Amino acid sequence: MPNLDSLKKLINYHFVFITTAVLFVGLTVINLVGTNILATQGFAVSESDSKTFMLEKENQRLSVKIEESVRLSDLEEKAKQSGFIRSKSIVYLPTPPTFASR
């Protein structure tokens, strides 16, 4: 027969319970801290994404303005070189309605 007293002394249930509780609380705190860190970084990434999106839209709009200004200035310069002048009055000619004929 094994000696039960020595086995009880070897495995102290009170010690095992406290060790398990401390380990559980420690892992819970580590999980909570890790989740908080990841959530904070998620907000920072989301904010950076929104700023990036706004800057891309502004960049696209500025590119269009640059293209328009370059094209209009080139067109005006070519018109001046060809002898065109700026008209002071614009006349619109009415056009008769068109119908498709078979």
N, C-alpha and C positions, 0 to 999 in steps of 0.2 A: 504494500500500500504506500502510495506517495504521501509525503508529509504535506498536509494541507496548510498548515501554519506558515511554512516557508513559502508556499505558493501565494498565499494571501499577502505576505510581506513583500514578495517580489512584484506583484501587481496590486498596487494600491489604487482602488477605483476612484477614490477622491482625487488623487494626483492625475489620473487619466482624464477625469471629467474636467478639471481645471485647465489642463494642458489643451484639451480639445476646444474648450470655450475660448481660451486666449488665442489659439490658432484661428478659429472661426472669426473672431472679432478682428484680428489682424488682417486676414484676407479680405474681409468686408471693407475695412478702411482703405486698403490698397486698391480694391476695385472701385470704390467711390472716388478716390483721388484720381485714378486713371481715367475714369469716365468724365470727370470734371475737366481734366486737362484736354481730353479729346474734343469735348464740346466747345471749349474756349477756342481751340485751334480751328474748329469747324466754322465758328463765327468769323474768325479772322480771314479764313480762306474765302468765305462767302462775300465778305466785304471787299476783298481784293478782286474777286471775280466781277462784282458789280462795278467797281471803279474801272477795271479793264474794259468792260463792255461799254461804259460811257466814253472812255477815251478812244475806243475804236470807232464809235459813231461820230465823235467830234473829228477824228482824223479823216474819216470818209467824207464828211461834210466839207472840211477844209480842202481836201483834194479836189472835190468837185468845183469849189470856188476858184481854186488855182487854175484848174483846167479851163473854166469859163473865162477867167480874166485873160489868160494867155491867148485863147482862141479869139476873143473879141478884140484884143489889142492887135493881134496879127491881121485880122480881117479889116480893121479900121486902117491900119498902115498900108495894106495892099490896096484898099479903096482909094486912099489919098494918092498913092503912087500911080494908080490908073487914071487919075483925074476926076474922080467922083467928088461931088460936094454934098454937104448935108442939106437936105431939103427943109424949107421953112414951113411948107404946107403939104399935107399928105392928102391925096385925092383917091377915093375909093370908087371903083367902077362897079355898078350893079351887074350881076350876071343873071341870065334867064334860068329858070329851073330846068334841070335836065331830067329826061325820062329815058329809060332803056327802051329801045325799039327792037322788034323781032323781024 
